[in-house]
Structures are given as C-alpha cells and as structure tokens.
Amino acid sequence: MNNKPSAEIQVQIGKNGPYRVSGGVPLGEEIIAADGGGESVACQHGRTFPLQQQYALCRCGHSSHKPFCDGTHAKVGFDGTETASRAPYREQTKVIRGPAMTLTDAESLCAFGRFYDPNGSVWNLVNGPDRTDREPFVRQTCNCPSGRLVAWDNASGESVEPRYEPSISLVQDPAKECLGPLWLRGGVQLVGAEGFAYEVRNRMTLCRCGASKNKPFCDGAHAAIGFDDQR
Ligand code: FES
C-alpha cells in the first residue's frame, strides 16, 4: 500500500474542514449528459476556473462561496471523519472475468454517475465474447468517474484507463437536478487529515456535499439530499 505522500500535487484533507489543494491543479466543471432514457452517456466541459497554485475546496457543502471554502464548516459543526476503507482498490473489488475482458467492481466507491447501463449493463457486457460487446463495455467502464469500475484486458492483464492529466472537476448532474462530487483525475495524491496517503488512482470522486457515509469518497448521497449551490 502506498502510504507516504510523495507528490507536490496533492489534496490534503482538513480535519472537519476543506480539501486543501496544492501544486497548481487545474479546476473545472464536468456536466453529466444523459440520453433520451436518462442514462448517462458522456461528460461535457463546463466552466474553467483561473489557475491557482493553492486553493481550498468546500467539503461540508455549506459554503456560500462554492466551490471554495468560506469557513462555514466551523459554524455548522461539520463532522468530516474519514470512514472509508483504506485498503487498495484491488483488495476491495469483486472480480467478474469474461472471455476477453474482466471487470473489477468496488461498490462502496459508487458515486451514482450511472454510466454503466446505456448499451447494456457492464456486468452483462463483460461476458460478451466479441468486439461488439467490448467497445461499449470499455467505454462505459472508463466513463465511471469514481473508478468503482475498471476494465481489464485478459490477454495483457492490464487495466484499460482513460488518459487524464492531473486535474479536479466539479461534477454537475442535471438529470438528477443536483451537484455532484469532486472528480480527481490523473493520479492526484489524496492525503487524509491525519496524514494517511490514499492509494493514488486515475479516477476518484470525493464528497463535497458533506453527506456521504463513506468519507472522503462520494457515496451518491448528494442526489438524495438534492445538493445545490443554495445549501
Ligand atoms: S458529493 Fe456525493 S455524497 Fe457528497
């Protein structure tokens, strides 16, 4: 397990406070686009924020200056205790091995992005024997913002990952009429309030509504509470 912060680019979790971002990580927005049936099919770029070397992002969900922290966490008595498993991703997953591809699935990391279904569910597509199944399987799996779902090529034993530069995006989910998590991409180091270095991953989603029961990760609670800018 990787347990030593190594990168200058990192997100440091404040105890019952914000995410402190350092290293000049670009910040933008990604808006989930749905098809006619309401299934998530892609993300569209929204705003891009001016580049800053350091900034603090709201984690309690109550800032009046979202996405940035304005100190409200102290007034509302935010409890940001990190409750998520710290085991590496592969130790948390169910493994579904198909004829050509394998799916790994860590359900506790689900951020309710709903990218897994538009052309058949990835749990079925992984069992498809040919390329017509492979293409939607890989696309839908790679679209999963949280990295709950990962596709693996049986021939090479390698995972199939989208290429991302280190960046953070604010997810919006118009189909559910709510804001979503922070989307960390490209291997940004996440460090816990007590100094624990979480496994570095290409895709991670962090709770910014304050309601997740799997902090620091998003568990989809933002949809249930109708998280928005007015909170
Ligand atoms: S942002 Fe998804 S649970 Fe808080």
Residues whose N, C-alpha, C, O or C-beta is under 5 A from the ligand:
A	BS01	FES	G180 P181 L206 C207 R208 C209 G210 A211 S212 C218 D219 G220 A221 H222
